[in-house]
Amino acid sequence: MDIPRIFNITESEHRIHNPFTPDKFATLGDALRLKPGARVLDLGSGSGEMLCTWARDHGIVGTGVDMSPLFTAQAKRRAEELGVAHRVEFIHGDAAGYVSDEKADVAACVGATWIGGGVAGTIELLARSLSAGGVTLIGEPYWRQLPPTEEIAKGCLANSISDFLGLPALIASFGDLGYDVVEMVLANQDGWDRYEAAKWLTMRRWLEANPDDELAEEVRSKLSSEPERHAAYTREYLGWGVFALMPRLHL
């Protein structure tokens, strides 16, 4: 079980596999008012930076599930590095359909809502692991500005403009699902740069070491095209954020 190999190559040096920077995860942890001993479930946990730093800074305990053996191994090493391996565990497995044996105070999917077939399905999946009064975290893209053409949307690696909503519409969609948005932390262009641009040096070093690999041509093509694509499209048009949700109270 693994993610497509191209991602294991291009993001092999990433600690964070989305447009958040360490300060954004720190802001999110503070915003959620995490208490020592709070239990956090992270589906699609990548290299474990969110759980590991929150365990260090807030004393949470947590479980992360990810399909990538490489990222899962990196998460375990990060936990050891930060001295929190006794507080967090990382499971190599399919997060789609994963339900925790122990209810979580925070159930998160930050950037992998495909595991539930989209936002609505992922929220439903997370709810099965969430304790009463707990918080759901969803990380999702949105349009910073609406692309004027479908070609520009595809330049942002979307299939079409309709793939994403604008920020007000995305927030409204959570309400339509019966949830209050109780916090949000949004990525910025610097975060996109750190996520996207960090791939370029990784690809260059990988090509130097693996010139005859079967994916060398694909990686070479990406290294040639990705900097310009990112500068022209993703950086200008696409936003990303983590939204904290709680079921609406019926008063």
Long-range contacts (C-beta under 8 A, 24 or more apart in sequence): 1-67, 1-69, 1-92, 1-93, 1-94, 2-67, 2-68, 2-69, 3-67, 3-68, 5-215, 6-215, 6-218, 6-219, 6-222, 7-68, 8-68, 8-70, 8-71, 9-202, 9-203, 9-206, 9-215, 9-219, 10-199, 10-202, 10-203, 10-219, 10-222, 11-71, 11-199, 11-202, 12-70, 12-202, 12-206, 13-198, 13-201, 13-202, 14-46, 14-47, 14-195, 14-198, 14-199, 14-202, 15-47, 15-49, 15-74, 15-78, 16-46, 16-47, 16-49, 16-50, 16-194, 16-195, 17-46, 17-47, 17-71, 17-111, 17-195, 18-46, 18-110, 18-111, 18-139, 18-187, 18-195, 18-240, 19-187, 19-191, 19-192, 19-194, 19-195, 19-240, 20-110, 20-139, 20-185, 20-187, 20-191, 20-195, 20-240, 20-242, 21-187, 21-190, 21-191, 21-194, 22-49, 22-53, 24-185, 24-187, 24-191, 25-49, 25-50, 25-53, 25-54, 26-53, 26-57, 27-185, 28-137, 28-183, 28-185, 28-242, 29-53, 29-54, 29-57, 29-58, 31-183, 31-185, 31-244, 32-106, 32-135, 32-183, 32-244, 34-58, 34-60, 34-106, 35-59, 36-60, 37-61, 38-105, 38-106, 39-102, 39-103, 39-104, 39-105, 39-106, 39-131, 40-104, 40-105, 40-106, 40-107, 40-108, 41-65, 41-100, 41-104, 41-106, 41-107, 41-108, 41-126, 41-129, 42-108, 42-109, 42-110, 43-95, 43-98, 43-107, 43-108, 43-109, 43-112, 43-115, 43-122, 43-125, 43-126, 44-95, 44-109, 44-110, 44-111, 44-112, 44-115, 45-71, 45-72, 45-75, 45-90, 45-95, 46-71, 46-75, 47-71, 47-74, 47-75, 47-78, 48-72, 48-74, 48-75, 48-76, 48-78, 48-79, 48-88, 48-90, 49-75, 49-78, 50-108, 50-110, 51-75, 51-79, 51-88, 51-90, 52-78, 52-79, 52-82, 52-84, 52-88, 53-82, 55-79, 55-82, 55-84, 55-87, 55-88, 56-82, 56-83, 56-84, 59-87, 60-87, 60-88, 60-106, 61-87, 61-88, 62-87, 62-88, 62-89, 62-104, 63-88, 63-89, 63-90, 63-91, 63-100, 64-88, 64-89, 64-90, 64-91, 65-90, 65-91, 65-93, 65-94, 65-95, 65-98, 66-90, 66-91, 66-92, 66-93, 66-95, 67-92, 67-93, 67-94, 67-95, 68-92, 96-125, 97-125, 98-125, 98-129, 99-125, 99-128, 99-129, 100-129, 103-129, 103-130, 103-131, 103-134, 104-129, 104-130, 104-131, 104-134, 105-131, 105-134, 105-135, 106-134, 106-135, 106-136, 106-137, 107-134, 107-135, 107-136, 107-137, 108-136, 108-137, 108-138, 108-139, 108-242, 109-137, 109-138, 109-139, 110-137, 110-138, 110-139, 110-242, 111-139, 111-140, 111-240, 112-139, 113-138, 113-139, 113-140, 119-173, 119-174, 119-177, 120-177, 123-177, 123-179, 123-245, 133-246, 134-246, 135-182, 135-244, 135-245, 135-246, 136-179, 136-244, 136-245, 136-246, 137-242, 137-243, 137-244, 137-245, 138-174, 138-242, 138-243, 138-245, 139-240, 139-241, 139-242, 139-243, 140-170, 140-240, 140-241, 140-243, 141-238, 141-239, 141-240, 142-166, 142-167, 142-169, 142-170, 142-238, 142-239, 142-240, 142-241, 143-167, 143-237, 143-238, 143-239, 144-236, 144-237, 144-238, 144-239, 145-236, 145-237, 147-237, 152-233, 152-237, 153-237, 155-229, 155-232, 155-233, 155-234, 155-237, 156-233, 156-234, 156-237, 156-238, 157-234, 164-238, 167-239, 167-241, 170-243, 171-243, 174-243, 174-245, 175-248, 178-247, 178-248, 179-245, 179-246, 179-247, 179-248, 180-245, 180-246, 180-247, 180-248, 180-249, 181-243, 181-244, 181-245, 182-244, 182-245, 182-246, 183-243, 183-244, 184-241, 184-242, 184-243, 184-244, 185-241, 185-242, 186-239, 186-240, 186-241, 187-239, 187-240, 187-241, 189-235, 191-240, 192-230, 192-234, 192-235, 192-238, 192-240, 193-230, 193-235, 196-226, 196-230, 196-234, 196-235, 197-227, 197-230, 199-226, 200-226, 200-227
